[in-house]
């Protein structure tokens, strides 16, 4: 394979944008680290692909054995602007030399305020907003529930089938899938209820409004609007299988929430910040949430999360009721501001649309020749295929594992997801050059032909 630097984009100076295999995957040095990991790290911390990454940038991960892998995972939608994106590196380097921490609740600093101002500006809706910063998506989801309960004086929370909201006690209760997220970890927080989601591939062809009315009927009968503080939903589900609700589902839920004094919370942890071909997934249908939760792609790989929403709701929590030692860490805030700048300067919303068009067209061509591909879905650079037994909608988790493993062996990082374990999900960094994306899709075609 010839060396090709022409496709080099954001991040990882000196990394050629080409796939290169010099050992089997994983190679000997990565296997050495895996052996160390087994002795030093709790076994509950599992690893999908045991390669020891030493550098990354553009659409490439470099491992300790010199292999260069094409990255279709972005650290689970985190390195959206590219790994070690130049603006992020520069901003964090500058900040780390100034100060690394004070705790915003003790002695505040401008970076936190600037991130809050930018979130208030960028998130859906023109109403007056406030933001609060946290460390991770689950923590932010939990705080969104706290805020909604404070604002409404009600306790119940409704989530949906196939939802994933995190690994804390409350967010485990909100998450649908038992293994590996919940099994053996209960009892869980109370006053969490589940409603049916619009799942077009599996719900009998209900349109969005019909599916929403079905969910609302369950909510009204089993919970009651008078008891309900918030509905929390991923506009496009992440771990649940990249399920895109039918058009009209989200707006119908929002209208019901408005009529009944229920806070509508959009969990955009995985979908936020240009990933879906809009700045936020809610923007595809003009949905304006009362509260929006963001994390993952917000800070280019540094730990940061946020809750942003209507000022009167956000201000309902008493002084001192929100916060945390590391929430809005100055390094993460510097990174986030650089991410916002990068998205705008590099036109990454449009780039996500282009990537999504390419992926959807290529995967549709595969589907035409392979009845095991039941559905292709997603938006922008958040695309998935659901694999089934040919001629049925029966999930094929074994095939999904086999395809992912074969892709990994060819130097292609692919993630799986879905309640039934039968969904391949693709989250390329938006910095990935076209030739690498094309090669990744060529490799996928090879894998399907060989398995």
C-alpha positions as CSV (number, residue, x, y, z in Angstrom):
1,X,0.0,0.0,0.0
2,X,1.5,3.3,-1.0
3,X,2.0,6.2,1.4
4,X,-0.7,8.8,1.0
5,X,-0.7,12.0,3.0
6,X,-3.0,13.9,0.7
7,X,-6.0,13.0,2.7
8,X,-4.6,14.1,6.0
9,X,-7.0,16.3,8.0
10,X,-7.5,17.4,11.6
11,X,-5.5,15.8,14.3
12,X,-2.5,13.6,14.8
13,X,0.3,15.5,13.0
14,X,2.3,13.2,10.8
15,X,-0.2,10.4,10.6
16,X,-0.7,9.3,7.0
17,X,-4.4,8.7,6.2
18,X,-4.1,5.1,5.1
19,X,-4.9,1.7,6.6
20,X,-1.7,-0.3,7.2
21,X,-1.4,-3.8,8.7
22,X,2.0,-5.0,9.7
23,X,0.9,-7.6,12.2
24,X,-2.2,-9.6,12.9
25,X,-4.8,-7.7,14.9
26,X,-4.0,-7.5,17.8
27,X,-0.3,-7.5,17.4
28,X,2.3,-8.8,20.0
29,X,2.8,-5.4,21.8
30,X,-1.0,-5.0,22.1
31,X,-1.3,-8.5,23.4
32,X,1.4,-7.7,26.1
33,X,-0.8,-4.8,27.2
34,X,-3.9,-7.1,27.3
35,X,-2.0,-9.4,29.6
36,X,-1.1,-6.5,31.9
37,X,-4.7,-5.3,31.8
38,X,-5.9,-8.7,32.9
39,X,-3.7,-8.5,36.0
40,X,-4.3,-4.8,36.8
41,X,-7.8,-3.8,35.7
42,X,-11.1,-5.0,37.1
43,X,-12.5,-7.7,34.8
44,X,-15.8,-5.8,34.6
45,X,-14.1,-3.2,32.4
46,X,-14.4,-5.0,29.1
47,X,-12.5,-4.2,25.9
48,X,-14.0,-4.5,22.4
49,X,-10.8,-4.5,20.3
50,X,-7.6,-5.1,22.4
51,X,-5.2,-2.9,20.4
52,X,-2.9,-0.5,22.2
53,X,-3.4,2.9,20.6
54,X,-0.4,5.2,20.6
55,X,-1.6,7.9,18.2
56,X,-4.7,9.0,16.3
57,X,-5.9,11.6,13.9
58,X,-8.1,12.2,10.9
59,X,-9.8,8.8,10.4
60,X,-6.8,6.6,11.7
61,X,-5.9,4.9,14.9
62,X,-2.2,3.8,15.2
63,X,-1.4,1.0,17.5
64,X,1.8,0.0,19.3
65,X,2.7,-2.6,16.7
66,X,2.6,0.0,13.9
67,X,-0.8,-1.0,12.5
68,X,-3.0,1.8,11.3
69,X,-6.7,1.1,11.6
70,X,-9.7,3.0,10.1
71,X,-11.8,4.4,12.8
72,X,-15.6,4.0,12.5
73,X,-16.2,4.4,16.2
74,X,-14.8,7.9,17.2
75,X,-14.5,6.6,20.8
76,X,-18.3,6.1,20.7
77,X,-19.1,9.5,19.1
78,X,-16.6,11.5,21.1
79,X,-13.9,12.5,18.7
80,X,-16.4,13.9,16.2
81,X,-14.1,16.8,15.1
82,X,-11.1,14.4,14.9
83,X,-8.7,13.0,17.4
84,X,-6.3,15.6,18.7
85,X,-7.9,18.2,16.5
86,X,-5.5,21.1,16.1
87,X,-7.7,23.8,17.7
88,X,-8.4,21.5,20.6
89,X,-4.8,20.7,21.2
90,X,-3.8,24.4,21.1
91,X,-6.6,25.5,23.4
92,X,-5.9,22.7,26.0
93,X,-2.2,23.3,25.9
94,X,-2.6,27.0,26.5
95,X,-5.1,26.3,29.4
96,X,-3.0,23.6,31.1
97,X,-0.1,26.1,31.4
98,X,-2.4,28.7,33.0
99,X,-4.3,26.6,35.6
100,X,-5.8,23.1,35.6
101,X,-8.4,23.4,38.3
102,X,-10.0,25.6,41.0
103,X,-13.5,24.1,41.2
104,X,-16.0,26.5,39.7
105,X,-18.1,26.4,42.8
106,X,-15.2,27.8,44.9
107,X,-13.5,30.3,42.6
108,X,-15.1,30.5,39.1
109,X,-13.4,31.2,35.8
110,X,-14.4,32.5,32.4
111,X,-14.2,29.3,30.5
112,X,-17.1,27.7,32.2
113,X,-19.3,30.8,31.6
114,X,-18.2,31.0,28.0
115,X,-19.2,27.3,27.4
116,X,-22.6,28.0,29.0
117,X,-23.1,31.0,26.9
118,X,-22.3,29.1,23.7
119,X,-24.6,26.2,24.7
120,X,-27.4,28.7,25.4
121,X,-26.9,30.1,21.9
122,X,-26.5,26.9,19.9
123,X,-29.1,24.6,21.4
124,X,-32.6,24.5,19.9
125,X,-35.0,27.4,20.7
126,X,-34.7,31.2,21.1
127,X,-36.0,31.3,24.6
128,X,-33.9,32.4,27.5
129,X,-31.7,29.6,28.7
130,X,-29.3,28.6,31.4
131,X,-26.6,25.8,31.4
132,X,-24.9,23.7,34.1
133,X,-21.7,21.7,33.4
134,X,-20.9,18.2,34.6
135,X,-18.4,15.4,33.8
136,X,-20.2,12.7,31.8
137,X,-23.5,12.0,30.1
138,X,-25.0,9.9,32.9
139,X,-24.3,12.5,35.5
140,X,-25.9,15.2,33.3
141,X,-29.0,13.0,32.7
142,X,-29.3,12.5,36.4
143,X,-29.1,16.3,37.0
144,X,-31.7,16.9,34.3
145,X,-34.1,14.7,36.3
146,X,-33.2,16.6,39.5
147,X,-33.9,19.9,37.8
148,X,-37.2,18.7,36.3
149,X,-38.3,17.4,39.7
150,X,-37.4,20.7,41.3
151,X,-39.3,22.7,38.7
152,X,-42.5,20.6,38.7
153,X,-42.7,19.4,42.2
154,X,-43.4,15.9,40.7
155,X,-41.3,12.7,40.9
156,X,-42.1,10.3,38.1
157,X,-39.9,10.0,35.0
158,X,-40.8,8.2,31.8
159,X,-38.2,6.7,29.5
160,X,-38.6,4.4,26.5
161,X,-38.0,0.9,25.2
162,X,-34.4,0.3,24.0
163,X,-33.2,3.5,25.9
164,X,-29.7,3.9,27.1
165,X,-29.0,6.8,29.6
166,X,-26.0,5.7,31.6
167,X,-24.5,3.5,34.4
168,X,-25.3,5.4,37.6
169,X,-28.0,4.0,39.8
170,X,-30.7,6.3,38.5
171,X,-29.6,6.1,34.9
172,X,-29.4,2.3,35.1
173,X,-33.0,2.4,36.1
174,X,-33.7,4.5,33.0
175,X,-31.6,2.2,30.7
176,X,-33.6,-0.6,29.1
177,X,-31.0,-3.3,28.4
178,X,-30.2,-5.7,31.2
179,X,-26.8,-7.2,30.1
180,X,-24.3,-5.8,30.5
181,X,-25.5,-2.6,32.0
182,X,-27.9,-3.6,34.9
183,X,-27.6,-7.3,35.6
184,X,-26.9,-7.9,39.3
185,X,-26.5,-4.2,40.2
186,X,-30.0,-3.5,41.6
187,X,-32.1,-2.5,43.4
188,X,-32.5,0.6,41.2
189,X,-34.0,4.0,41.8
190,X,-37.8,4.2,41.9
191,X,-40.4,6.3,40.0
192,X,-39.0,5.4,36.6
193,X,-41.5,4.1,34.0
194,X,-41.1,2.8,30.5
195,X,-43.2,3.6,27.4
196,X,-43.1,2.1,23.9
197,X,-40.8,3.8,21.3
198,X,-41.5,4.3,17.6
199,X,-39.4,1.6,16.0
200,X,-40.4,1.7,12.3
201,X,-38.6,-1.6,11.5
202,X,-40.5,-3.5,14.2
203,X,-43.7,-1.8,15.2
204,X,-46.0,-2.7,12.4
205,X,-45.7,0.4,10.4
206,X,-47.2,2.9,12.9
207,X,-46.6,6.4,11.8
208,X,-45.0,8.8,14.2
209,X,-48.2,10.4,15.6
210,X,-49.9,7.0,16.0
211,X,-46.8,5.6,17.8
212,X,-46.7,8.7,20.1
213,X,-50.4,8.3,21.0
214,X,-49.8,4.7,21.9
215,X,-46.9,5.8,24.2
216,X,-49.1,8.6,25.7
217,X,-51.9,6.1,26.4
218,X,-49.5,4.0,28.4
219,X,-48.1,7.0,30.2
220,X,-51.6,8.3,31.1
221,X,-52.8,5.0,32.3
222,X,-49.7,3.7,34.1
223,X,-48.2,7.0,35.5
224,X,-50.5,9.9,35.1
225,X,-49.5,13.4,34.0
226,X,-50.2,14.8,37.5
227,X,-47.3,12.6,38.8
228,X,-44.9,13.0,35.9
229,X,-41.9,15.4,36.2
230,X,-40.2,14.6,32.8
231,X,-40.1,12.5,29.7
232,X,-36.5,11.7,28.8
233,X,-35.8,10.5,25.3
234,X,-32.9,10.1,22.8
235,X,-34.0,11.7,19.6
236,X,-32.1,8.9,17.9
237,X,-31.3,6.1,20.2
238,X,-27.7,5.2,20.7
239,X,-26.9,1.9,22.4
240,X,-30.5,0.8,21.7
241,X,-29.7,0.4,18.0
242,X,-29.6,3.8,16.3
243,X,-33.4,3.7,16.1
244,X,-34.8,6.8,14.4
245,X,-38.4,7.4,15.5
246,X,-41.0,7.8,12.7
247,X,-41.5,11.5,11.7
248,X,-44.0,13.1,14.0
249,X,-43.3,11.0,17.1
250,X,-41.1,13.5,18.9
251,X,-43.3,16.6,18.1
252,X,-46.4,14.8,19.3
253,X,-44.7,13.9,22.6
254,X,-43.5,17.5,23.0
255,X,-47.1,18.9,22.4
256,X,-48.5,16.5,25.0
257,X,-45.8,17.6,27.5
258,X,-46.6,21.2,27.0
259,X,-50.3,20.6,27.5
260,X,-49.6,18.7,30.8
261,X,-46.9,20.6,32.5
262,X,-44.3,17.8,31.9
263,X,-40.6,18.7,31.2
264,X,-39.4,17.3,27.8
265,X,-35.8,16.2,28.1
266,X,-33.8,15.4,25.0
267,X,-30.8,13.2,25.7
268,X,-28.4,14.2,22.9
269,X,-25.3,12.7,24.5
270,X,-24.6,10.7,21.4
271,X,-26.4,12.7,18.8
272,X,-25.2,16.2,19.6
273,X,-22.7,18.6,17.9
274,X,-23.0,18.0,14.2
275,X,-23.0,14.2,14.4
276,X,-26.4,13.7,12.6
277,X,-26.1,16.3,9.9
278,X,-27.7,19.0,12.1
279,X,-26.1,20.6,15.1
280,X,-28.5,18.6,17.2
281,X,-30.8,15.7,16.3
282,X,-33.8,17.6,17.5
283,X,-33.3,20.1,14.7
284,X,-34.3,17.6,12.1
285,X,-38.0,18.0,13.1
286,X,-37.8,21.5,14.7
287,X,-38.2,20.0,18.1
288,X,-37.4,22.4,21.0
289,X,-36.8,20.5,24.2
290,X,-37.3,22.1,27.6
291,X,-33.9,20.6,28.7
292,X,-31.2,19.1,26.5
293,X,-28.4,16.9,27.7
294,X,-25.1,16.9,25.9
295,X,-21.7,15.2,26.4
296,X,-19.5,12.9,24.3
297,X,-18.7,15.1,21.2
298,X,-18.8,18.3,23.2
299,X,-15.1,18.5,24.1
300,X,-13.1,16.5,21.6
301,X,-12.2,13.7,24.0
302,X,-12.0,15.6,27.3
303,X,-14.7,14.7,30.0
304,X,-17.5,17.3,29.9
305,X,-21.3,17.2,29.9
306,X,-24.0,19.7,30.2
307,X,-27.7,20.4,30.8
308,X,-29.1,23.3,29.0
309,X,-32.7,24.5,29.1
310,X,-35.4,27.0,29.8
311,X,-34.2,29.6,32.3
312,X,-37.2,29.2,34.6
313,X,-36.8,25.4,34.7
314,X,-33.0,25.4,35.1
315,X,-33.2,28.1,37.9
316,X,-35.7,26.0,39.9
317,X,-33.0,24.1,41.7
318,X,-31.8,25.8,44.9
319,X,-28.4,27.4,45.2
320,X,-25.8,24.7,45.8
321,X,-28.1,21.9,44.5
322,X,-26.2,21.5,41.3
323,X,-22.5,21.0,40.8
324,X,-19.6,18.7,41.4
325,X,-15.9,19.0,42.1
326,X,-14.8,18.6,38.5
327,X,-17.9,19.8,36.6
328,X,-16.8,22.3,33.9
329,X,-13.1,21.6,34.4
330,X,-11.1,24.4,32.8
331,X,-9.2,22.1,30.4
332,X,-12.5,20.5,29.2
333,X,-14.1,24.0,28.8
334,X,-11.1,25.2,26.7
335,X,-11.5,22.0,24.5
336,X,-15.3,22.6,24.1
337,X,-14.9,26.1,22.9
338,X,-12.3,24.9,20.4
339,X,-14.8,22.2,19.3
340,X,-17.5,24.7,18.7
341,X,-15.1,26.8,16.6
342,X,-13.9,23.8,14.6
343,X,-17.5,22.7,13.8
344,X,-18.2,26.1,12.3
345,X,-14.9,26.8,10.7
346,X,-14.6,23.4,9.0
347,X,-18.3,23.1,8.0
348,X,-18.7,19.9,9.9
349,X,-22.5,19.9,9.9
350,X,-22.4,19.7,6.1
351,X,-19.6,17.2,6.3
352,X,-21.7,14.9,8.4
353,X,-24.5,15.0,5.7
354,X,-22.0,14.1,3.0
355,X,-20.6,11.2,5.0
356,X,-24.2,10.0,5.7
357,X,-25.1,10.2,2.0
358,X,-22.1,8.2,1.0
359,X,-22.6,5.5,3.7
360,X,-26.3,5.1,3.1
361,X,-25.8,4.7,-0.7
362,X,-23.0,2.2,-0.3
363,X,-24.8,0.2,2.4
364,X,-28.0,0.2,0.3
365,X,-26.1,-1.4,-2.5
366,X,-24.9,-4.1,-0.1
367,X,-28.5,-4.6,1.1
368,X,-29.7,-5.2,-2.5
369,X,-27.5,-8.3,-2.6
370,X,-27.7,-9.5,1.0
371,X,-31.1,-10.3,2.6
372,X,-29.4,-10.4,6.0
373,X,-29.3,-6.6,6.1
374,X,-32.8,-5.9,7.4
375,X,-32.6,-2.2,7.6
376,X,-30.2,0.7,7.1
377,X,-31.0,3.7,9.3
378,X,-29.6,6.8,11.0
379,X,-28.8,10.4,10.1
380,X,-25.6,12.1,9.0
381,X,-22.5,10.3,10.3
382,X,-24.6,8.2,12.7
383,X,-25.6,5.2,10.5
384,X,-26.4,1.6,11.4
385,X,-27.4,-1.7,9.8
386,X,-29.7,-4.2,11.6
387,X,-28.9,-7.8,10.7
388,X,-31.5,-10.5,10.6
389,X,-32.1,-14.0,9.5
390,X,-32.8,-13.9,5.7
391,X,-36.5,-13.3,4.9
392,X,-37.4,-12.5,8.5
393,X,-37.1,-9.8,11.1
394,X,-35.5,-12.3,13.5
395,X,-32.3,-10.7,15.0
396,X,-29.0,-12.3,14.1
397,X,-26.6,-11.4,16.9
398,X,-24.2,-14.2,16.0
399,X,-23.7,-12.8,12.5
400,X,-23.3,-9.3,13.9
401,X,-20.4,-10.4,16.2
402,X,-18.8,-12.3,13.3
403,X,-19.0,-9.3,10.9
404,X,-17.6,-7.0,13.6
405,X,-14.7,-9.4,14.4
406,X,-13.9,-9.9,10.7
407,X,-13.9,-6.1,10.2
408,X,-11.6,-5.6,13.1
409,X,-9.2,-8.2,11.8
410,X,-8.9,-6.3,8.5
411,X,-8.0,-3.1,10.4
412,X,-11.5,-1.5,10.6
413,X,-12.9,-0.5,14.0
414,X,-16.6,-1.2,14.0
415,X,-19.0,-1.1,17.0
416,X,-22.1,-3.1,17.7
417,X,-25.2,-2.2,19.6
418,X,-29.0,-2.9,19.9
419,X,-31.2,-4.5,22.4
420,X,-30.9,-7.7,20.5
421,X,-27.2,-7.4,19.8
422,X,-27.8,-7.4,16.1
423,X,-26.9,-3.8,15.0
424,X,-23.6,-2.6,13.5
425,X,-23.2,1.1,14.1
426,X,-20.9,3.5,12.3
427,X,-19.7,6.7,13.8
428,X,-16.7,8.0,11.7
429,X,-15.0,11.1,12.8
430,X,-16.0,14.0,10.6
431,X,-12.4,14.6,9.9
432,X,-12.2,11.3,8.0
433,X,-11.1,11.9,4.3
434,X,-13.3,10.5,1.5
435,X,-10.8,7.9,0.4
436,X,-10.6,6.3,3.8
437,X,-14.4,6.2,4.1
438,X,-14.6,4.6,0.7
439,X,-12.0,2.0,1.7
440,X,-13.9,1.3,5.0
441,X,-17.0,0.6,3.0
442,X,-15.1,-1.6,0.5
443,X,-13.8,-3.6,3.5
444,X,-17.3,-4.0,4.9
445,X,-18.5,-5.3,1.5
446,X,-15.6,-7.9,1.6
447,X,-16.6,-8.9,5.1
448,X,-20.2,-9.5,4.1
449,X,-19.1,-11.5,1.1
450,X,-16.8,-13.7,3.2
451,X,-19.2,-14.4,6.1
